């Protein structure tokens, strides 16, 4: 009886292993022989858990094995003043520039992929001056590179691009989509006057006109309590593209109509 149970246990293990590796083979277009070789070489190298499950050559060889690199992407911009007013005690006020800056480039519905290459700031030397200007870290005591590292690991790693390509695209998108000019052309300008507010419809109309699309851009606000009710602070603008970043695409989610439902303040300064 013991031999029979052992036979079935080994058979189940073997079949499960084959199905698991076949799935990875399909996802990564890898030769099955290569996959088996890597798997079993890791399997026999102790300790198994550390070498295979945690930090293995297997997963290094096949990063992002669940990742389809055809996910549409979101180019996210943020208004620094809103960021600062929301976190007044944790922000570096000297970095709160009066221009829209990059929050990130986010593949839709996927993040924290195993990066094909670790973040390396030296690969960005030729574009660092641009990144410091338009992709800064507003958090007090944190470097810009710390923010870039975070965005690369959480989002850039899921694009299928190289580190330099990811950040170069951010610069290209920032130039290609001058949202501050689109808003200004519609009379939507930053102001600290408490009576100067805008509706979500006004903001969307300006962005639709500038982008030339009514479904490839979305707006996000911070909803803040005030005496007698609520107000909205203009915070983020999302531009939606296909996985190459070359073609506009319908946003999976539209503007945040809940957070942007109240008179929208577009503050000029902290």
Beta strands, then each sheet from edge to edge (+ up, - down):
strand 1: 73-79
strand 2: 100-107
strand 3: 217-226
strand 4: 229-241
strand 5: 264-265
sheet 1: 2+ 1- 4+ 3-
sheet 2: 2+ 1- 4+ 5+
end
